[in-house]
């Protein structure tokens, strides 16, 4: 019986090229979404405190 607090890695599976490309695309999409959200919050704060008028 193995200890659930200290699992042993039995086998490492090397990701394929397709999986690596998909991971990179997913990471770029997450980064762009996060940057867009941060920009939106920044603009809303500027508007709220009167530094930006629309």
C-alpha positions as CSV (number, residue, x, y, z in Angstrom):
1,X,0.0,0.0,0.0
2,X,1.4,3.4,-0.9
3,X,1.2,6.5,1.2
4,X,-1.2,9.0,-0.3
5,X,0.8,11.9,1.2
6,X,3.9,10.7,-0.6
7,X,3.0,9.2,-4.0
8,X,5.7,7.6,-6.1
9,X,5.9,8.4,-9.7
10,X,5.9,5.1,-11.5
11,X,6.0,6.2,-15.1
12,X,6.5,9.5,-16.9
13,X,4.8,9.9,-20.2
14,X,6.5,12.3,-22.6
15,X,3.9,14.7,-24.2
16,X,3.7,14.5,-28.0
17,X,4.3,17.5,-30.3
18,X,0.5,17.9,-30.8
19,X,0.0,18.0,-27.0
20,X,2.8,20.6,-26.6
21,X,1.3,22.8,-29.3
22,X,-2.1,22.6,-27.7
23,X,-0.7,23.4,-24.3
24,X,1.1,26.5,-25.7
25,X,-2.0,27.7,-27.5
26,X,-4.0,27.2,-24.3
27,X,-1.4,29.1,-22.3
28,X,-1.4,32.0,-24.7
29,X,-5.2,32.2,-24.6
30,X,-5.2,32.2,-20.8
31,X,-2.5,34.9,-20.8
32,X,-4.4,37.1,-23.3
33,X,-7.6,36.7,-21.3
34,X,-5.9,37.6,-18.1
35,X,-4.3,40.7,-19.6
36,X,-7.6,41.8,-21.1
37,X,-9.3,41.4,-17.7
38,X,-6.6,43.4,-16.0
39,X,-6.9,46.1,-18.7
40,X,-10.6,46.3,-18.2
41,X,-10.3,46.6,-14.4
42,X,-7.6,49.3,-14.8
43,X,-9.8,51.3,-17.1
44,X,-12.8,50.9,-14.8
45,X,-10.7,52.2,-11.9
46,X,-9.5,55.2,-13.9
47,X,-13.1,56.0,-14.8
48,X,-14.4,55.5,-11.2
49,X,-11.8,57.9,-9.8
50,X,-12.3,60.5,-12.5
51,X,-9.0,60.2,-14.4
52,X,-10.8,59.0,-17.5
53,X,-13.9,60.5,-19.0
54,X,-15.9,58.9,-21.7
